Amino acid sequence: MPDILKTCIAFLPYMLTAFLSSLLLTRSAVILLPKLSFIDKPHGRHQHKRIIPRGGGIAIWLAFFLSTGLMAAVLHERDIAYCAELHRFFRTFFLPALLILVLGIIDDKFELSSILKLLGQILAGLWLFSQDCGITHILSYQLPTYISLPLSIIWCILIINAFNLIDGLDGIAAGLASISSFLLAVWILVSGESLIMASFLMIFCGACMGFLRYNFAPARIFMGDTGSMFIGLFFAYFSMEYSAKAVTFTSLLVPLMAMGVPMFDVFLAVWRRILRRYVKKDPNSSIMQGDHDHLHHRIQKETGHQHKTAYIIYGISALLSVVTMVSVFFDSKLPALIFIVFLIIIFTFIKYAHIELYDTMESMLNGIKTPHRNFLFTALHPVIDSVLVLSSFLFCQYLFAALKPPHMFHGWFLIFIAPFTITLCLSGIYRTFWMRVGIRRYFQLMIFLALAGCIGFVLNYTIMIVLLKNPETSLRNFCGFYLVFFLFSVMLIILERFLLHYLESFGFRHLYERNLGKNPNTQKVLIYGGGLYCRLYLSYLYSGFTTRHNEKFIVGICDDNEALQDLNIYGFYVLGNSDKLEKIYKKKKFNEILITVSDLSDEKRKALTDFASANKIKLTQFICKEDSFEGTSLKTEEN
């Protein structure tokens, strides 16, 4: 630890130099850039109300290279090893950084087309790869050039545009860059990795923090593409430079989680825009066209303040990085900590990806009406199950590191997967549409999975223990491995089918309500009656939404049954009885009452009619009845 402190103290002057120089350069840019017509006028998606200088990222660029140049000059005569690493860094990173700087300056001045910027990013990625800085290894496995080259370029483009997209709110990009670079520097110092890389990260942190002083809300200057693309390029360089050195899954996770927020935002953006452009056929949507549905926009809608939004995003980024870093240093608690990381990721995904999930569910429900899509969706299940079983196998391999397959049998994993795939295919269980399934089918699936597990155990035991007699595998370890593998496989297969059922019922309802609940034009409906007809109406409303485009938001249920008061039924609370309609109306401000009672008394009907008339509320009734007229067996209507 004393050595780490000495290293930190040795690098602090350069970090401080970067901070002060960035502070001075940014202050100068606030004055000079408007005179050179580098300005951002309020229009379109922009939130600012006045003209603000744009292109301030040049201050980050200059502060970073001035400070690294100073460090190179100081260390030139002191440490030959540091000198070699500094030389490699400048040889690899300076030219693409200069290219990105020029592209950014031109774009901030004249607004370049997306194609030209993309070409520049491809050239930057090609140069990095030519200097042996690319994704050439993953967990010590070397990738062939025909895979590593396009993968490196795509990664470079992805990270550059991730920080470009996240730079839509004051202080977000610079703040995330500061937090990520600082935490990565600390992690490298503690883990004893390349100290020179830690110095670059600390200097980069100082440069971004100096700029953040004038960029935090309310911003006095924007970094523009000059800054956001340079930040993205730096993290693309760092992550690719480090990927070859990462030999464990968790050590590879650290830089990924440090960039987790921008990567999550760009993933959502691509997903959202592809759905709208190519699935929903929206002519006004494009992959390259911006929108108001980025991560920071969603959080700002909830908080109502730019400051709170920035702090929440900073907190998410820091939490992901810190939890991942801690998991590296506590090997005995590693599985639990990794599980915590993934829980955080899943929670964040579900909370902030509601727009994309809603669009996806809407597209899926539209797709149900097309027979060939149904067939395709069902036919994919054997592939999905095989992938889930393979994932379970790899997870168990990770947990049971001591259990190694015999070197002469490279297809070991196949005898784990094959019994499940073959048994389920022969059972006929795949002739099931899992979004319209009963509980009995789940019971049958469990029986066939148990059969597949028994067959797999006998097969693997015979090969591993009896025939091959692998000395590295004890019977106890093998039984423990297979038990965990079987239980985890069953859990994944059942969970995947349950999620399909959940998403089509409650999941779509939740997304529907979240997207329409705050829309002032949405019809707010109070349901009167919490019986069977209420349940039928809710199924009718949410299952048929995509074809009817019926924008109705259920505020709750009113029922005269005293046993139901204040309870949650069908996912909604019973707000009171008919005597409390005035109180419910003042609280919920609904504009429609929907009756779902078949035997409504004349007294109750008159009371509801009078209340609706007095408050100018629409009064409707849901009717579901059987009718044999002209061959129609079931009639469902809303009057």
C-alpha positions as a printed Julia matrix, in Angstrom:
639×3 Matrix{Float64}:
   0.0     0.0     0.0
   2.82    2.52    0.69
   4.1     1.91   -2.85
   0.65    2.71   -4.22
   0.53    5.95   -2.22
   3.98    6.91   -3.49
   2.86    6.26   -7.06
  -0.32    8.32   -6.57
   1.69   11.19   -5.08
   4.16   10.98   -7.97
   1.36   11.27  -10.55
  -0.75   13.87   -8.72
   1.26   16.88  -10.05
   0.48   15.85  -13.62
  -3.2    15.35  -12.79
  -3.25   18.77  -11.13
  -1.49   20.27  -14.17
  -4.16   18.79  -16.43
  -6.91   20.15  -14.18
  -5.5    23.69  -14.03
  -4.62   23.87  -17.71
  -8.08   22.55  -18.65
  -9.66   25.11  -16.32
  -7.73   27.99  -17.93
  -8.2    26.73  -21.48
 -11.94   26.22  -20.95
 -12.28   29.71  -19.49
 -10.48   31.1   -22.55
 -12.68   29.02  -24.87
 -15.82   30.51  -23.29
 -14.57   33.92  -24.47
 -12.91   33.04  -27.79
 -15.18   30.42  -29.36
 -18.23   32.72  -29.85
 -15.96   35.18  -31.69
 -15.01   32.34  -34.07
 -18.71   31.45  -34.56
 -18.48   28.2   -32.59
 -21.92   28.6   -31.05
 -24.93   26.42  -30.34
 -28.27   28.15  -30.91
 -31.38   26.85  -29.11
 -33.46   24.77  -31.51
 -35.09   21.37  -31.91
 -34.14   18.92  -29.17
 -31.88   21.38  -27.31
 -32.81   22.31  -23.74
 -30.8    25.51  -23.36
 -32.56   28.84  -23.91
 -29.59   31.01  -24.94
 -26.63   30.87  -27.3
 -23.77   28.86  -25.76
 -20.21   28.36  -27.08
 -19.62   24.94  -28.65
 -16.38   23.05  -29.29
 -14.95   23.32  -25.78
 -13.64   19.77  -26.06
 -10.48   21.26  -27.55
  -9.59   22.37  -23.99
  -9.74   18.74  -22.79
  -7.64   17.62  -25.76
  -4.95   20.27  -25.25
  -4.83   19.89  -21.46
  -4.43   16.13  -21.75
  -1.6    16.17  -24.28
   0.18   19.11  -22.64
   0.22   17.24  -19.33
   1.28   13.9   -20.83
   3.95   15.73  -22.8
   5.21   17.32  -19.6
   5.29   13.92  -17.91
   7.2    12.44  -20.85
   9.76   15.24  -20.66
  10.27   14.75  -16.91
  10.51   10.94  -17.09
  12.65   10.9   -20.23
  15.92   10.67  -18.34
  14.66    8.89  -15.21
  12.97    5.67  -16.25
  13.67    3.85  -19.51
  10.7     1.47  -19.05
   8.26    4.37  -18.61
   9.84    6.04  -21.63
   9.16    3.02  -23.84
   5.51    2.89  -22.76
   5.1     6.64  -23.28
   6.58    6.33  -26.76
   4.18    3.51  -27.63
   1.24    5.51  -26.28
   2.03    8.61  -28.38
   2.76    6.5   -31.46
  -0.54    4.65  -31.12
  -2.94    7.27  -29.8
  -1.83   10.72  -30.96
  -2.65   10.45  -34.69
  -6.22    9.09  -34.28
  -6.77   11.65  -31.5
  -5.62   14.4   -33.88
  -7.95   13.06  -36.59
 -10.9    13.04  -34.17
  -9.99   16.57  -33.04
 -10.03   17.89  -36.62
 -13.31   16.1   -37.38
 -14.86   17.46  -34.2
 -13.77   21.04  -34.85
 -15.16   20.94  -38.4
 -18.4    19.38  -37.19
 -18.84   21.91  -34.38
 -18.33   24.7   -36.91
 -20.12   23.41  -40.02
 -22.0    20.24  -38.88
 -20.5    17.37  -40.87
 -22.69   14.55  -42.19
 -22.91   11.37  -40.14
 -21.24    9.38  -42.94
 -18.09   11.52  -42.91
 -17.81   11.27  -39.13
 -18.29    7.51  -39.37
 -15.49    7.25  -41.95
 -13.21    9.23  -39.65
 -14.02    6.89  -36.76
 -13.29    3.87  -38.96
  -9.9     5.34  -39.9
  -9.13    5.93  -36.23
 -10.02    2.32  -35.43
  -7.89    1.04  -38.33
  -4.86    3.01  -37.11
  -5.24    1.7   -33.56
  -5.46   -1.86  -34.86
  -2.4    -1.38  -37.09
  -0.45   -0.39  -33.97
  -1.35   -3.64  -32.18
  -4.09   -1.96  -30.16
  -7.23   -3.94  -30.85
  -9.43   -6.71  -29.52
  -7.0    -9.5   -30.4
  -7.57  -11.61  -27.26
 -10.57  -12.38  -25.08
  -9.71  -14.03  -21.75
  -6.33  -15.24  -23.12
  -7.98  -16.71  -26.24
  -6.45  -15.27  -29.41
  -8.89  -14.18  -32.1
  -8.17  -14.57  -35.82
  -7.54  -11.34  -37.74
 -10.76  -11.61  -39.77
 -12.66  -11.42  -36.46
 -10.45   -9.12  -34.41
 -10.15   -6.39  -37.1
 -13.9    -5.74  -37.66
 -14.56   -6.28  -33.95
 -11.97   -3.65  -33.02
 -13.36   -1.11  -35.5
 -16.96   -1.73  -34.4
 -15.92   -1.39  -30.76
 -14.14    1.88  -31.49
 -17.21    3.27  -33.3
 -19.51    2.04  -30.52
 -17.62    3.69  -27.66
 -17.05    6.97  -29.54
 -20.75    7.27  -30.31
 -21.76    6.12  -26.83
 -20.12    9.18  -25.27
 -21.38   11.32  -28.15
 -24.98   10.28  -27.45
 -24.73   10.63  -23.67
 -23.53   14.23  -24.11
 -27.09   15.55  -24.27
 -27.3    17.12  -20.83
 -25.01   19.58  -19.07
 -22.05   17.88  -17.38
 -23.01   14.27  -18.13
 -20.22   13.23  -20.53
 -17.44   15.11  -18.71
 -18.64   13.89  -15.31
 -18.89   10.25  -16.39
 -15.44   10.47  -18.0
 -13.98   11.91  -14.78
 -15.54    9.23  -12.57
 -14.69    6.33  -14.88
 -11.08    7.38  -15.5
 -10.42    8.02  -11.8
 -11.89    4.69  -10.64
 -10.03    2.81  -13.37
  -6.78    4.51  -12.33
  -7.35    3.47   -8.71
  -8.14   -0.07   -9.78
  -4.99   -0.34  -11.92
  -2.82    0.99   -9.09
  -4.31   -1.4    -6.53
  -4.13   -4.41   -8.85
  -0.51   -3.62   -9.78
  -1.08   -3.31  -13.52
   0.6    -0.81  -15.88
   1.42    2.28  -13.82
   1.92    4.41  -16.91
  -1.68    3.62  -17.97
  -2.84    4.7   -14.52
  -1.01    8.0   -15.0
  -2.81    8.56  -18.33
  -6.15    7.91  -16.64
  -5.39   10.32  -13.8
  -4.3    13.03  -16.25
  -7.43   12.42  -18.33
  -9.55   12.69  -15.17
  -7.94   16.04  -14.33
  -8.55   17.39  -17.86
 -12.23   16.39  -17.75
 -12.75   17.81  -14.25
 -11.3    21.16  -15.29
 -13.76   21.33  -18.17
 -16.64   20.18  -15.94
 -16.3    23.38  -13.9
 -17.83   25.34  -16.81
 -19.91   22.52  -18.31
 -22.02   21.52  -15.3
 -25.61   22.8   -15.27
 -26.22   25.53  -16.14
 -23.48   25.08  -18.73
 -21.42   28.04  -19.93
 -19.82   25.97  -22.7
 -20.49   22.71  -24.57
 -17.73   20.25  -25.44
 -19.36   19.45  -28.79
 -18.25   16.51  -30.91
 -14.68   17.73  -30.43
 -14.83   16.64  -26.8
 -17.33   13.76  -26.8
 -15.63   11.9   -29.65
 -12.19   12.39  -28.05
 -13.47   11.04  -24.72
 -14.97    8.05  -26.52
 -11.74    7.43  -28.45
  -9.7     7.51  -25.24
 -11.89    4.9   -23.54
 -11.98    2.79  -26.72
  -8.16    2.87  -26.74
  -7.89    2.02  -23.06
 -10.39   -0.87  -23.19
  -8.76   -2.43  -26.28
  -5.26   -1.97  -24.87
  -6.36   -3.68  -21.69
  -8.45   -6.49  -23.25
  -5.3    -8.42  -24.23
  -4.1    -8.33  -20.59
  -7.4    -9.35  -18.97
  -7.26  -13.06  -18.17
 -10.34  -13.36  -15.96
 -13.98  -12.58  -16.55
 -14.18  -10.1   -13.68
 -11.06   -8.19  -14.7
 -12.59   -7.82  -18.16
 -15.82   -6.57  -16.56
 -14.12   -3.65  -14.8
 -13.53   -1.4   -17.86
 -16.87   -2.49  -19.33
 -18.77   -1.48  -16.19
 -16.82    1.79  -16.01
 -18.3     2.62  -19.42
 -21.59    0.94  -18.56
 -23.89    3.99  -18.61
 -22.86    5.31  -22.08
 -22.88    1.76  -23.49
 -26.34    1.13  -22.05
 -27.63    4.38  -23.57
 -26.25    3.64  -27.05
 -27.66    0.1   -26.86
 -31.11    1.49  -26.05
 -30.82    4.1   -28.81
 -29.97    1.54  -31.5
 -32.66   -0.86  -30.27
 -35.29    1.89  -30.13
 -34.51    3.38  -33.53
 -34.33    0.04  -35.33
 -37.74   -0.9   -33.93
 -39.32    2.39  -34.94
 -37.73    2.58  -38.38
 -37.81   -1.01  -39.62
 -40.46   -2.77  -37.51
 -43.04   -0.04  -36.87
 -42.23    1.61  -40.24
 -42.09    5.12  -38.79
 -41.02    7.42  -41.68
 -39.9    10.12  -39.23
 -37.45    7.82  -37.43
 -33.86    7.03  -38.45
 -30.83    5.3   -36.92
 -28.83    8.53  -37.23
 -31.65   10.86  -36.12
 -31.72   12.07  -32.51
 -34.69   11.88  -30.18
 -35.82   12.78  -26.66
 -35.72    9.24  -25.3
 -32.11    8.98  -24.14
 -31.32    7.79  -20.64
 -30.71   11.29  -19.28
 -34.0    12.54  -20.77
 -35.94    9.79  -18.98
 -34.3    10.43  -15.63
 -34.82   14.18  -16.03
 -38.54   13.63  -16.62
 -38.7    11.88  -13.25
 -36.52   14.32  -11.29
 -37.41   17.56  -13.07
 -33.89   18.92  -12.45
 -30.67   18.71  -14.45
 -28.56   18.62  -11.27
 -30.42   15.65   -9.79
 -30.3    13.86  -13.14
 -26.54   14.28  -13.35
 -26.02   13.06   -9.78
 -28.17    9.96  -10.36
 -26.23    9.07  -13.52
 -22.93    9.66  -11.72
 -24.12    7.42   -8.89
 -25.14    4.58  -11.22
 -21.77    4.73  -12.98
 -19.78    4.79   -9.74
 -21.84    1.97   -8.21
 -21.33   -0.33  -11.21
 -17.59    0.34  -11.23
 -17.03    0.0    -7.47
 -19.03   -3.23   -7.06
 -17.2    -4.79  -10.02
 -13.81   -3.68   -8.69
 -14.56   -5.06   -5.22
 -15.47   -8.43   -6.75
 -11.96   -8.69   -8.21
 -10.29   -8.48   -4.8
 -12.57  -10.9    -2.92
 -12.26  -14.18   -4.78
 -13.99  -16.19   -2.05
 -17.12  -14.05   -2.42
 -16.79  -13.76   -6.18
 -19.99  -15.53   -7.34
 -22.14  -13.52   -4.91
 -20.58  -10.21   -5.93
 -20.94  -10.98   -9.62
 -24.57  -11.83   -8.93
 -24.99   -8.43   -7.25
 -23.49   -6.72  -10.31
 -25.93   -8.47  -12.61
 -28.85   -7.67  -10.3
 -27.91   -3.99  -10.52
 -27.71   -4.25  -14.3
 -31.07   -6.03  -14.56
 -32.77   -3.54  -12.21
 -31.37   -0.58  -14.17
 -32.38   -2.19  -17.46
 -35.97   -2.84  -16.4
 -36.34    0.61  -14.82
 -35.0     2.68  -17.71
 -35.66    0.53  -20.81
 -39.45    0.75  -20.57
 -39.84    2.56  -23.92
 -37.86   -0.08  -25.84
 -39.58   -2.95  -24.0
 -42.97   -1.41  -24.74
 -42.2    -1.0   -28.47
 -40.87   -4.57  -28.58
 -43.94   -6.01  -26.87
 -46.22   -4.05  -29.19
 -44.35   -5.45  -32.2
 -44.53   -8.97  -30.75
 -48.27   -8.72  -30.18
 -48.74   -7.45  -33.72
 -46.62  -10.35  -34.89
 -48.9   -12.89  -33.19
 -51.47  -12.25  -35.89
 -49.04  -13.32  -38.64
 -48.86  -17.15  -38.93
 -45.29  -17.4   -40.24
 -44.04  -15.3   -37.34
 -45.78  -17.62  -34.89
 -44.09  -20.58  -36.52
 -40.7   -18.87  -36.47
 -41.09  -17.87  -32.83
 -41.99  -21.44  -31.83
 -39.32  -23.03  -34.03
 -36.61  -20.96  -32.35
 -37.26  -22.53  -28.95
 -34.95  -25.55  -29.44
 -32.14  -23.13  -30.27
 -32.98  -20.92  -27.28
 -33.05  -23.93  -24.94
 -29.7   -25.17  -26.27
 -28.16  -21.74  -25.65
 -29.58  -21.69  -22.12
 -28.21  -25.16  -21.34
 -24.83  -24.14  -22.79
 -24.88  -21.01  -20.61
 -25.59  -23.19  -17.58
 -22.68  -25.47  -18.51
 -20.26  -22.54  -18.88
 -21.43  -21.05  -15.59
 -20.8   -24.37  -13.8
 -17.39  -24.62  -15.46
 -16.61  -21.27  -13.93
 -17.86  -22.28  -10.48
 -16.21  -25.7   -10.49
 -12.83  -24.62  -11.8
 -11.21  -27.75  -10.33
 -13.31  -30.03  -12.53
 -11.49  -30.07  -15.89
 -12.57  -32.04  -18.95
 -10.11  -34.62  -20.27
  -7.87  -33.1   -22.91
  -8.56  -35.86  -25.43
 -12.29  -35.09  -25.5
 -12.88  -31.56  -26.77
 -16.61  -31.98  -27.35
 -17.33  -32.54  -23.68
 -20.03  -29.89  -23.51
 -22.02  -31.6   -26.3
 -22.9   -34.59  -24.13
 -24.36  -32.17  -21.59
 -26.51  -30.28  -24.11
 -27.59  -33.12  -26.44
 -29.8   -35.05  -23.94
 -31.89  -31.92  -23.26
 -32.26  -30.92  -26.9
 -33.05  -34.42  -28.19
 -35.42  -35.35  -25.34
 -37.43  -32.13  -25.61
 -37.63  -32.42  -29.41
 -38.89  -36.03  -29.27
 -41.36  -35.24  -26.47
 -43.43  -32.91  -28.63
 -43.18  -30.15  -26.02
 -42.06  -27.72  -28.7
 -45.52  -27.93  -30.28
 -46.56  -25.31  -27.76
 -47.11  -21.59  -28.14
 -45.74  -20.46  -24.79
 -47.58  -17.13  -24.74
 -50.88  -19.1   -24.68
 -50.12  -21.97  -22.33
 -51.75  -23.66  -19.35
 -50.17  -24.86  -16.1
 -50.43  -28.52  -17.2
 -47.97  -27.89  -20.01
 -45.44  -26.57  -17.49
 -45.84  -29.78  -15.48
 -45.19  -31.86  -18.61
 -42.12  -29.75  -19.37
 -40.77  -30.44  -15.87
 -41.2   -34.2   -16.37
 -39.34  -34.16  -19.69
 -36.57  -32.0   -18.23
 -36.17  -34.49  -15.37
 -35.98  -37.32  -17.91
 -33.37  -35.42  -19.93
 -31.39  -34.79  -16.75
 -31.36  -38.5   -15.86
 -30.29  -39.5   -19.36
 -27.59  -36.85  -19.35
 -26.29  -37.95  -15.95
 -26.02  -41.61  -16.98
 -24.39  -40.67  -20.29
 -21.86  -38.31  -18.72
 -21.11  -40.69  -15.84
 -20.47  -43.53  -18.26
 -18.15  -41.46  -20.45
 -16.37  -39.4   -17.8
 -16.0   -41.88  -14.94
 -16.29  -45.38  -16.45
 -14.84  -45.16  -19.96
 -12.34  -42.28  -19.88
 -11.45  -42.7   -16.19
 -10.34  -39.09  -15.92
  -8.05  -38.93  -12.83
  -8.79  -35.21  -12.35
 -12.51  -35.84  -11.84
 -13.77  -37.39   -8.61
 -17.26  -38.86   -8.35
 -18.2   -36.34   -5.67
 -17.11  -33.37   -7.8
 -18.86  -34.77  -10.84
 -22.16  -35.28   -8.98
 -21.98  -31.77   -7.52
 -21.18  -30.29  -10.92
 -24.02  -32.11  -12.66
 -26.58  -31.32   -9.95
 -25.84  -27.58  -10.13
 -25.8   -27.76  -13.95
 -29.16  -29.55  -14.06
 -30.91  -27.26  -11.57
 -29.57  -24.12  -13.24
 -30.6   -25.39  -16.71
 -34.13  -26.18  -15.51
 -34.38  -22.79  -13.84
 -33.31  -20.95  -17.02
 -35.64  -22.93  -19.3
 -38.68  -22.49  -17.02
 -37.84  -18.85  -16.34
 -37.56  -18.04  -20.06
 -41.03  -19.43  -20.73
 -42.49  -17.76  -17.66
 -41.06  -14.41  -18.78
 -42.77  -14.81  -22.16
 -46.08  -15.35  -20.41
 -45.41  -12.51  -17.97
 -44.4   -10.04  -20.68
 -47.51  -10.73  -22.73
 -49.83  -10.23  -19.77
 -48.66   -8.12  -16.83
 -45.44   -6.9   -18.48
 -47.2    -5.27  -21.42
 -49.79   -3.77  -19.07
 -47.05   -2.23  -16.9
 -45.24   -0.76  -19.91
 -48.53    0.47  -21.39
 -49.44    2.29  -18.17
 -45.95    3.76  -17.72
 -45.88    5.19  -21.23
 -49.44    6.57  -21.23
 -50.02    7.42  -17.57
 -48.5    10.91  -17.77
 -49.97   11.76  -21.16
 -52.55   14.55  -20.68
 -54.58   13.26  -23.65
 -54.98    9.78  -22.18
 -58.49    8.73  -21.16
 -58.4     8.06  -17.39
 -60.86    5.31  -16.5
 -62.33    4.19  -13.17
 -63.68    0.62  -13.32
 -66.88    0.02  -11.36
 -67.05   -3.63  -10.32
 -64.17   -5.93   -9.41
 -65.68   -9.25  -10.45
 -65.2   -11.6   -13.39
 -66.23   -9.01  -15.99
 -63.52   -6.7   -14.68
 -60.94   -9.4   -15.3
 -62.31  -10.06  -18.78
 -62.22   -6.36  -19.61
 -58.6    -5.98  -18.51
 -57.6    -8.94  -20.68
 -59.58   -7.45  -23.55
 -58.04   -4.0   -23.09
 -54.37   -4.94  -22.92
 -54.36   -7.93  -25.28
 -56.17   -6.02  -28.0
 -54.42   -2.68  -27.59
 -52.12   -2.87  -30.58
 -54.95   -3.3   -33.06
 -57.4    -0.81  -31.51
 -54.97    1.95  -30.45
 -57.2     2.54  -27.44
 -55.35    4.91  -25.11
 -57.01    4.19  -21.78
 -55.31    4.43  -18.4
 -56.96    2.59  -15.51
 -56.76    4.69  -12.32
 -58.28    1.99  -10.09
 -61.41    0.02   -9.23
 -64.59    0.98   -7.37
 -66.56   -1.88   -5.79
 -69.36   -2.05   -3.22
 -68.09   -5.31   -1.73
 -66.71   -4.3     1.68
 -64.36   -7.29    1.75
 -62.42   -5.87   -1.22
 -61.87   -2.35    0.1
 -58.25   -1.14   -0.11
 -57.13   -4.49   -1.55
 -55.26   -5.04   -4.82
 -57.17   -7.12   -7.36
 -56.03   -7.86  -10.92
 -53.12   -5.48  -10.38
 -55.22   -2.46   -9.31
 -56.35   -1.14   -5.92
 -60.01   -0.95   -4.9
 -60.21    2.76   -4.08
 -63.6     2.64   -2.36
 -67.3     1.98   -2.9
 -69.89    3.97   -4.83
 -70.52    6.22   -1.82
 -66.93    7.49   -2.08
 -67.04    8.43   -5.78
 -66.64   12.15   -5.03
 -63.55   11.5    -2.91
 -62.06    9.19   -5.55
 -62.77   11.74   -8.28
 -61.0    14.56   -6.42
 -57.93   12.38   -5.97
 -57.73   10.66   -9.39
 -59.49   13.13  -11.75
 -60.81   10.36  -14.04
 -62.94   11.25  -17.07
 -64.7     7.93  -17.64
 -66.49    5.33  -15.5
 -66.59    1.85  -17.02
 -69.21   -0.49  -15.52
 -68.17   -4.16  -15.41
 -71.17   -5.45  -13.46
 -73.79   -7.54  -15.28
 -76.59   -7.3   -12.69
 -76.41   -3.63  -11.76
 -79.42   -2.5    -9.75
 -81.56    0.41  -10.91
 -80.6     2.36   -7.79
 -76.85    2.02   -8.44
 -77.3     2.72  -12.15
 -79.15    5.96  -11.37
 -76.52    7.02   -8.81
 -73.71    6.44  -11.33
 -75.64    8.23  -14.08
 -76.31   11.27  -11.89
 -72.67   11.44  -10.76
 -71.38   11.16  -14.33
 -73.8    13.8   -15.57
 -72.95   16.23  -12.75
 -69.2    15.94  -13.34
 -69.36   15.62  -17.16
 -67.84   12.16  -17.03
 -68.32    9.57  -19.75
 -70.27    6.51  -18.57
 -69.79    3.18  -20.41
 -70.52   -0.49  -19.77
 -68.57   -3.6   -20.76
 -70.76   -6.5   -21.91
 -69.62  -10.03  -22.66
 -72.31  -12.47  -23.75
 -72.92  -15.56  -25.85
 -75.02  -15.1   -28.98
 -75.92  -17.73  -31.59
 -77.14  -15.19  -34.16
 -75.62  -15.87  -37.64
 -73.02  -18.26  -36.26
 -71.45  -15.8   -33.82
 -70.68  -17.73  -30.63
 -69.23  -14.95  -28.5
 -69.86  -11.26  -28.52
 -67.71   -8.79  -26.62
 -68.58   -5.12  -26.69
 -68.15   -1.85  -24.86
 -71.12    0.53  -24.87
